[in-house]
Amino acid sequence: MPLRLIQIQSPSSGRIVAAAVEGSKARRVNGATTVLVLAAAAIAAKSSLGAIVEAAGLGEAVDLEDALDSGWILAPIDHPDSARVFLTGTGLTHLGSADARDKMHAKAHSADASDSMKMFRMGLEGGKPADGTIGVQPEWFYKGNGTILRAHGQPLEVPDYAEDGGEEPEIAGLYLVAEDGTPWRVGFAAGNEFSDHRMESRTYLYLAPSKLRTCSLGPELLVDGPFQDLRGTVTVERAGQPLWSQEVESGEANMVHTLANLEYHHFKYAAHRRPGDAHVHFFGTGGFSYGAGIQLAEGDIMVVAYEGYGRPLRNPIRIAANRPEPLRIGVL
């Protein structure tokens, strides 16, 4: 089984990193307080993260269910300077993603393919290049920095200037850039990329601002986990009952791009290879409730679960009640 790491902040133990073991139990990684420090140690030692954890050894037991229920779970990667966590993603990467996006962006009264469908077809034709070659670039977007990253159980917010908010059940790659500028993949985590689909559906040119929203990861980080054929479910709960649910698939077998191609087109930019930066890159999804006509309401719970990725990621939605007001900008 792949190594699974969880970052925890509890009143009794302080900040720790735990390694998941059988059932609801985990064990503390001796001396470890952050995944980022463990990853940096692995890079410096020219070793693997698993070997670093094994060398540190596992200590006292941790009850994961208690940590989950108590709100002690942190995002599976963070940085002392949250502005140095770079949150980005790619879209139209999955075989099941084109239909919903095409309906959102289709040109009215036109037989021409939408830009979404054109992008998807480009991925079908050139997203899985032969080894040693570069494939077509995917859709790419910026979400923000670490200040908008939320952990399991924390609300995802629809701000007063937003039109909507909806889950996007995805797998994300988590990375640390070494001192020589080489990006290293720390692992994978389940994620909720959370976007404003109503704003995006008005015009594809609103894709960029529709992505500037909170998002979540976790609870667990898979170190060298599987990314070939992943199966999961996304569920919306309302008043304690399932409102809507859909099976989702991810991994290269269900995508039009290889993982290597997606990683190349993100890290080809020198600005994305600044030593010491952490990156969270969402790889896209094949389904979301907005495509089924669901409008999320205050207090709904979004649940993202992938087989082999540990415990489900659960986040409530919080919708701002106030109306937006003009922002006063100082002049020097």
N, C-alpha and C positions, 0 to 999 in steps of 0.2 A: 504494500500500500504506500502511496506517496506520503511524504512527511507533510503534516498540516500544522500550521502555527497560528496562534491566537494571541493578540495583544490585549492585556487586561489591566485595568486600573481599579483596585479595590481598597477600601478603607483599612483593611487589616494587613494586606501584603504590599500595598503600594503598587507601583507599576512593574509588571512582569511580562515575559513572553512564555507561553505555555505550548507544549506539543500535545496534540490530541492523541489519545490512546483509545482503548476499547470502550464502547458504550458511551456514557455521558461524562466520562472522566478524561482528564488531561493531567500532565505533569509539568511542573515548572522547569524551564531550561535554566540551569544553574548560572547565576551571574548575568543573565540577559534581561535588559529592560526595554529594548526596542528591536524590531526586525531589521531596521536600517543599520544598526551597529553590527548585528550578526552578518548581514550581507557585506558590509564594508570589510569585516574581518575575513570573510571567505575570499573576497577579491584580493586582499593584501597577501593572503597565504597561498594564493593560486590553488585554492581548494574549492570544494562544493559547500553549499549551505548545510546540506545534510551532514557532512563530515564535521563541520564546525559545531553543530548542535550535538553530535555524538561525542565530540571531544569535551564539550562543556559538561555533558551528563545531565540526566533528568533527576529532579529532586522531588519535593513534596507534591502530593496530589492536589488537583484543582477540580472542583465541581463545576463543570461547564454550564449545566442547567441553572445552577444558582447564579452564576455570573451573568447569564443571558437574562434571567428574570429580574436581576437587580440593576441592570443597565450599566454593568461594568465593562462591557466589551468595547474596545476601541476599533477604529478602522485598522485593517491589517497592515497598512504602511502609512507612515507620517514622517514629518521632518521637524526639527527644532524651529526652523523658519518656514512656516506654512506657505509662504510665497514661492518656495522652491520645490513645491509639489505641483507638477504640470499635468493638468487634466485635459485629455483630448479623446477623440474617437474617430471611427470610420463608419460610414453607412453604406447601404445597398451592397452589403458583402455576403448576405445569406440567400440561399435559394428560395426561401419563403418570404423574403422581404420586399420584393419588387412590386407585388400586387397592391399591398396596402399603400405603399408610398406612391405608386403610380396613380391610384385613385385620388390621393391628396393633391397631386401636382399636375394632373392631366389638363391639357389645354381645352378650354371650353369650345365646343362646336368645331373641333379640328380633328382630322384623321392622323395628324403627325404624332409621333411618339413623344411623350414627355421627356424632359431632361433626366428625370429619375430612371425611366426605362432605358434611355440611351446609356446612362452610366452603368446600369446593371448589365446591359449587353456587352459593354466594353470589358467588364469584369469576367463575364462568361468566356469571352474570346481571348483575353490576355492576362487574367489574374493569377493563373497558375503556370508560370514560366518554367522552362527546363532549368535544372541545376546550373548555377553559374551565370544565369542571365537575369535580366530585370524585366518584370512584368508591368502592365499598365497600372497607373496610380489610381487608388480608390478615392471616393469622396472622403474628405477630411474636415474635421471641425474642432474648434477650441471650446472647452467648457469653462475653464477658470483655473484658479490655483487651489491649494489645499484648504483655504478658508471655507470653501463650499462643499468639502467632502464630509459626509456623515457616516456614522457607524450603524450597526444593527440596532434597531429600536428607536433611533432618533428620527424626528419628523423631517420629511422633505417638504419644502415650503413653496407655495404659490404666492409670489410677492404681489403687491397691490397693482403693479404695472403689467402683470401677466394677464393673458386671456384664458389660460387653462394650465393644467399640469397632469402628466400621465406617465406611468411606468414604462421603462424599456428594459426587459430582462436580458442581461448580457453577461458575457465573460469578459473580464478585463485582464490585461497583462500589466504586471507591476515591475518597475525597472529602477536601477540605480546606475548613474553614470560615474565611472571610475575616474581617478585622477588623471589618467592619460586620455580621457575623452571617450573611452569605450563603453557603450551601453551594455549592461548585464541584466538579463531577466531574472528577477528574484522569484517569481512564481505567478500563479493565476488566482483570481478570486471571482466569485459570483458578484454581480453588480446590478444596480438599478440606475440606469443612466438618466432617467427622469427629464422630460422635455415638455415644452409648450407646443403640443401638436396643433392646436387650433390656430395659433399665430403662424406656424409654419405652413399650414394649409392655405392661407390667404395668398401667398406667393412664395415660390422657392427661394427668393432673395431674402426672405425672413428666416431662413434656416439658421443663420449665424446667431441672431439674438435669441431665437427660440431655444438654443442650447445653453444659454448662460443661466443655468439653474443649479440648485443643489443636486447632489447625487450621493449614492451610498455604495459601500463595498462590504463584503464579509459574509458571516463573521470570521471565516477561516481562510487562510492563505495556503494554497497548495504549492509546495515546492517541487518543481519538475513533474507537475501533474499531467494528466492526459489532456490532449487537445485534438483528438482525431474525430470521434463521433460521440458527442455529448447529448444527453437527453434530460429534459427537465420540464418543469411546469411553472407557469405564472398565474397567480390567483389574486383577485381583489375580494377582500372581506368587508362586509358592512354590518355593523351592529352584531358582530360576533358570528356571522354566517357568510358562507361563500356567496358572492354576487355573480362572479364570472371567473372562469378558469380556462386555460388553454395549454396544450402541450407545446413545448418549444424544443428546437434542436440547434446545436452549435457545433463548433469544431470544423476542421478542414473538410471532412466528408460532406458537410452540409453548407459549404461556403463556395463562393466563386473566386476567392483569393486564397493563396497559401499564407500561413502565419509569417513566413519569412518575407513575403512580398509586402505585407502590411507593415511589418517592423522596418523594412528598408525604407519605405516611403515616409515613415514618420521620422526616423533618425538620420535620414540623408541630409537634413538641414543642420548646419553647424550649431545654430542656436539651440538645438535640441540635444546637443552633446556637451553641455557645460558641466565640468566636473563637480560632483557633489549633489547634483539635482536628482530628484526622484520623479518618475513619470508613472501615471496611470493612464492606460490607453484602452478604451472600450472598443470591442471588435464587432459590434452590431448585433442585430436580433432579427428573428423571423416573425415576430408577432407581438402585439400589444393591444390593450383593451380599447384604446381610442379607435383602432381599426374596426372594432366590433360595435361601435356606436356607444360605448360606455363613457359617461362623464363622471369623474371621481368627485366625491363630496368630502367635506370636512370630516376627519376622523376615520375615513376608509383606511384599511391596512393593505399595503401592497406586499406580496410574498413572492420571492424569487428562489427557486430551488433547482439545483442541478445534481444529478446522480454522481456520487463520488466527490462532491465538493463540500461535504460536511453539512452542517445545520442550515436550514433555510434562512435567507435574509429577509427580515420583516421591518417595514417602515410605515408609520402612519403618515397621512397627508395633512398638512396644515395650510389653510387658505386665509390669506390676509383679509380682514373685514373692512379695513379703511380704504378710501379712494386715494389714488396718487395725487400728489401736489407738486407744483414746479419746484425744482431744486435750485437753491440759491448758490451761485458760484461767486466766490470772492475774486476781486480784481486787485492785483498788486501795483 
